[in-house]
Amino acid sequence: MSPRSIVPPSRRSLLLGAAAVAPLVALGAGSASAAGLGGFRNAAGLRMIDGSPWVHDDIRSVDFRFDTGGQVRTFPPSVRVTVPPSYADNPDKRYPVLLLLHGGTGMFLDWTSWGNVVEETEKHEVIVVMPDGGAGSFYSNANFPLPGRTANWESFIMTQVLPFVHENFRTDLARMAIAGLSMGGWGALALGQRYYGHFRSVSSYSGPADCGLTPAGFLVNAVIWGGPAADALKYFGTANPMGATWGHTLYPEVAKGYNPLANIDKYKGKRLFLRTGDGWWLDGFDKYPDIAQRIKDKALSFGADLQESVVMATQTDFSRELDRAGVEHEFEVINGATHTPDLWTASLTEDLPGMMKALNA
């Protein structure tokens, strides 16, 4: 469940990407931030390292890199926090929080470098928290890590990152939402029900919703089994092996605690937003004037289509069970859409007005 087909960047996205690539300019300790960002202190077991924080006033964002005190040892994770334009001008105001998760093989900068977080926070009064979540963790702790390679991604985000943000930003703890794409969409669904009292709104864009013994769920389980090795793409010497998340048992007991389809009742009372593409490789051939070009285009998107077709199957099953349980939710399959940023950025734009309504209720 990983983003691979990236749309060509616009001039705006190039500007955002320049700010996203690695903190190039850090405000000095005595510098004033136009976005009202500053005065940060270590909290919740997190210690800022490598010269962080790095403030990017042009995109109202600040980046942190952390020593987690042992929660994550595969690499030092980072977090970006983006605030709305009114943040500096309203020093007494507290804002709702959106925890926004990246996809497989992704990182904390994704929703800025090719996403639309900066544009959307110009329209909506919300603090967006975008943490590293490991390349293939599926936002679970690694239950079977190698010695010295602890990778407690769930604990890092839920017991360290969120408390750190609440300590250092003007947040309203009672008004939080969680959303994500692909692996992050799974993470939003899983953490959204595991931490029932934390989030008013839960959103999944192309996120699988089952890891059980159905055909599609089995494929998701297989991806989760292999996920830890994805860290080797960035940190070869410290990555965990396949099976480090839940072990080698088919659908182990620990998996049931994360599986959205196995925890339907825990979504009651929440706003729940689900979007997926159809991921169908043959869609549109009957309407496409140039069949040869269509075949070429679809061949390039075959991997994304395959991923999205699995996601669609699990979300469809999930939606059906939510209906049976009487759990309100917003579910739509977008015809012609597949596992790419086009779907995810459009979903965030569509999602935010309803999310903000829930957060401000």
N, C-alpha and C positions, 0 to 999 in steps of 0.2 A: 504494500500500500504506500507507494512512494511517488512523489512528483518528478516526472522526467521531461515531459513535453512543455517547454516554457515558451510563452508567446514573446515575439520581438518587443524589446523595451521601447517605451515612449521617451520623449525628452524628460518628462516629469519623473518617470521611473528611474532614468539614469541619474537624475539629481538625487533622488532618494537612495538609490543604490550606492552612490558615492558616500553618502552619510552613513550608510549601513555597513560598509566594508570596514570593519575593524576600527576602532576608534582612532581616527587620524588626528583630531585636535581635542585636547582636554582643557577645560576651563581650569585655571589655577585656583588655589584655595581662596584667594582674595577676590576672584572675579565674580561679577554679578551675572546671574542668568536671566535673560529676558523672559524665559518661560517659567520663572519662579522655582527652578530646580536647584537644590543645594541643601547643605547641612545634614548630609547623610551620615549614619552611624551604623556600625555592625549590630546585628540583632539576630535572634533565633538560631544561634549557632553558626551563622554565616559571617565570614570575615572577607572584606573586600581586598583583592589582591591585584597585582600587575598594574598598579597605577590607577585602577578604577576608583571612583566612577568617572565615566566620560559623558559629558553633557553635549547634546546636539540641539542647540536652540532653534536651528532652522526647521527641525521636524519635531520640536517639543518632546524630545526623548532623552533618556539617560540610560547608559549601559553599565552593567556591573559584571565583574568576574569574581568568582567566589572560591575560597577554601571552605568546604562544607563541613569540616570537622569530622570527616570520615564517612558521611552518608553516600558520597559519590567519589570513587577513587579512579575511575577509568580515565577521566580528564576533568580539568576544572571548569565547571559549567558557568554559563553566562545568562544574563536576563536583560531584556530591554523593557523599559516602562515608558509609555507614551501618554501624555496628559492632554486634555482639551485646551483650546486657546484661552479660555477664561481662567485657567488655573492661577496664573500670576496675579490677576486683577481681583481675585476673590479669596483673600487669605484666610477667611473664616469659613469658607464653604467646604463641605465634605462631599465626595463624589462616589458614585457606584463604581464597581470594578468588574472588568471583563478579563477573565483568564483565558487567553487565546493560545492554542497549542499547534505546533507545527506537525508536519507529516514525517513519514519514514525517510531516513537519510537526510532529514532537514536540520534546521538550526534556528536559533532565537531571532535571527534577522529576517527570516523568510517573509513574514507578513508585512515587512517594510520594503525589502529589496525588490520583490515582484508583486507584493500584495497591495492592498488599498487602505491600510490602517490610518495613515496620516490624513488622507482625504476624508475618510469616514469620521474621524475624531474632530474634524472641522465642523461637522454637522450634528454630532451627538456628544453630550456631556458625560463622558465616561473615561476612567483611567484604564488603559489596556496593559496587561502584564503578559509578556511573551518570554517564557523561560526555555532554555535548552531542556530537552527531554530524552536525550540519547538517540542514536540513529535508528534503533529498532526495539526500544524498551516496551512499546505499547503502554507506557505510563504506569507500569507495574514495577515494584521492587524485584530485583533479581534474587530469587530464592535459593539459587544454587550457583553462586559466583565462584570463580577461582580465588584462592587465598590472595588477599591484598587487592582484589578487584571489586570491592563492594560497589553496587550500582543500585542504590535505593532511590530510584527516580520519583516514585510516588511520594515517599517521605520527604524528599528534597523539596518538591513543589508544594505539598500540602502542609507540612509542618515547619518548613523553613522559608520558602520564597514568599508565600502569602503573609505570614506574620512579619517578615522583613518589610514588605510593602506597606502593611498597615502601620508599622512603626515609623516609616520614613516618608509617607505620603498622606495626604488628607483624604482618607478613604472612609466609606461607610460600610462597616462589616456586615450590616444587615442587608445590604443590597449588592449581591454578587451574581455573576453569570459565568458560564463556562462554555467554550465553543472550540472547535478545531477541525482540521482537514485530514482526511485519510486516517493514518495512524492517530493523529490528534483528534479526529472525529470519534474514533473508538475511545480514546482517552477521556473525551468530554462525557460520553455516555457512561463509561465505567466509573469514573470519579464522581460524576454527577449523582449517581445512585449510591455509591459507597459513602459519600459524605453528604447525606441527605439534607442536613440543616444548613449547608453552606450556600447552596446555589438556588436562586429563584427560577433561573432560565438555563436550559441545557440545549446545545445545538451541535449537530453533526453534519458536516459537509463531506460527502463521499466516505463517511466512516462506517466500517462494518459493524453490525449489530448482533452478531452471533459467533461464538467459537465452539459450539457444541457438536453434536454428532450428526447433524444434517450434512449433506454434501458440501454446501457452501461454507457452513460453519467449520467443517473439517479442514478446508483449504485455509481459512483464517487462522485456525489453530496451528497449521503447519508453518504459516508465515511468522506467527508469534514464536514458535519453537526456534526458527532460524534467526529471529530478529537480533539477538545480542551480537552476533558476528558482524552486523552492519557497522558497528563502531570501528571495526578494523579498517574501514575506508578512510578514517581520519586519524585514528590512534591505534595503529597496528599492534604495537607492543603491549597495550594494556586492555585490549578488548576481551570480553568474555566469549566462551564458545557457545555454539548452538545448544539450546536446552537449558541455559542458565536462568531463564525467567521462571518457568514452572516445572522444570525437569523433563524427563523423557516419557512420562506416562500420558497416554491418550486421554485428553480431557480430564486432568486431575482435579481433585476437590478444590484446590485453590483457585482454579480457573472459573469455577461456578460463581465465586464471589465477585468476579469482574464482569461476567457475561451479561450484557444487557437483556438478552432474551430470557435469561433465567431469573431476572429480578424485576419483572414487569411492575409489581405493586409499588416499588420504590420510586417510580416516576409520578405517582399520584400527587396532585397538588402543585406540580411544577409546570412551567411553560416548556414545551418540548418541540423542537424544530428539526426536521430531517429533510435533507436534500441529497439526491443522487442522480447521476445520468443513467441512460439506459445501457450504455456500454455495448451496444449491439453492432458487431462488425459489418453487417449487411445493411444497416439502416441508410436510407436515402438513395440507394442504387436505382430505384425505380423512378426517381425524380431528377437524377443527375444527368446533364446532357453529355458529359464526357466520361464514359465509363472507364476508360483507361486511366484518366487522371484520378478518378474516384478510387480506383484500386490502389494506385500509388499513394494517395493521401491516407487511405485507411490502413495500408500496410505499415506506414510510419507510426500510426497510432494503435497498432494491434496490442501492444503491452498495456497501454492505458485502458483500452477497451476491455481487455480481459480482467483487469483489476476492477473496473467499474461494474462489470457484469456480476462479479461475485458480491460486491457491495450492494448492488441493487437487489439481489436475491435475499441477502440477510436483512436489509432494511424493509423489504416487502413483508417478510415473515414477521419481523418485529412490529411493524405497523398493524398487521392483522391481529397479533396477540394483544397489542394495546387496545385495539377496538373491542376485542372480546372482554377485556378487563374493564372497559369503560374509562380508559385513561385518555384524556384529550391530548391531541398532538397535531402538528402540521407536517404532513408528509407529501412529497411530490417527486415523481420521476421526471426529469427533464429530458425530453426526447432529443436525440442528437448530441447530447452533452456527454463528456467522458472524463477520465481521471486527469484533469489538467487545471491550471490556475484560473482559466476562464470561468469554470464552474464555481470554484471556491470564492473568488472575489465577488462574483455576482451573488452568490449565496449570502455572503456577509452583508453586502449592501441591502439585499432583500430582508435579511434577518433583523438588522439593528433596530428599525422602528418598533417592531413588536417586542424585541428584547428590552428596549428602553422603557416601553410602556409597563412591562412586568417589573422592571427595577424601580420605577418611580411610583408604582401603585401604593 
